[in-house]
Amino acid sequence: MLSSETLAALREFLAERNRSLGVDPDMDNEGASEGKEKEVALLAEDWRMSQFWYDRETAETVALEVLTLCEASDSPVACIACPTLYAYLKKFDHKISVQLLEYDKRFEQYGSDFIFYDYNQPEELPLELKHAYGIVVADPPYLSMECLEKVTRTISFLSRPAEPHLLLLTGEVQKDRASELLGLHPCGFRPRHTSKLGNEFRLFTNYDPKDRLGGWEREK
């Protein structure tokens, strides 16, 4: 379980960053205020595999949300096709129990935390992962109904039966499908990537984050 001291430090870190108006969040932190952190080093994106990494603000915000859920539920985390989030979770708390399911075998460097995953074979996973996770975060590689339907099967395979916390990062175009397949609602927070993408991305959850993540976006 994440300690309350660690969680408080993370919250203060993000609050301090947000107070520092006019400072480029991607600048080198030499000479910056104490407590600032540099970006996590990531492997290069491979666009042939539809890889687009989150920018630092997105990665930190989603990681903090996951860590908040961990403190409340003491649950292991499954990250489906979102290695950026995995890297930031480990940066903030190296002891957190998190499994990365990813097609790119370059991430085998993460050892036993890595599981090879092909969304075309959504349930071909080790049996010990079945219904083992109270927190599942997914970022399907493609914005198609077929891809989301198959990733949904993976989410169902991994999720604990009793009220798991689900987070989905995908395009705005998947809003209705996310609701129909998983009962998810869009949050006010808008994910961004280091590469400029033409499709607007959203963060969907199956629980109301209230004052976090901008809360659920209410229908107008």
LINSULDA-V465119 format. One record per pair of residues at least 24 apart in sequence whose C-alpha atoms are under 6 Angstrom apart, sorted by the first residue. I is the first residue (numbers start at 1). GAP is how many residues later the second one is. Records with the same first field share a line. If there is no record, write none. Layout:
BEGIN
I=GAP ; GAP
END
This chain:
BEGIN
1=70 ; 73
2=69
50=91
53=31 ; 140
54=138 ; 139 ; 140
55=137 ; 138 ; 139
58=133
59=26
63=26
75=59
76=57
77=56 ; 58 ; 59
78=58
79=58 ; 59
80=58
81=58
82=57
122=28 ; 32
123=31
129=29
130=27 ; 28
131=26 ; 27 ; 28 ; 29
132=26 ; 28
133=25 ; 26 ; 27
134=25 ; 26 ; 30 ; 31
135=29 ; 30 ; 31
136=30
137=29 ; 30 ; 31
138=30
139=29 ; 30 ; 31
166=39 ; 40
167=37 ; 38
168=35 ; 36
169=33 ; 34
170=31 ; 32
171=29 ; 30 ; 31
172=28 ; 29 ; 30
186=30 ; 31
187=27 ; 28 ; 29 ; 30
188=26 ; 27 ; 29
189=24 ; 25
END
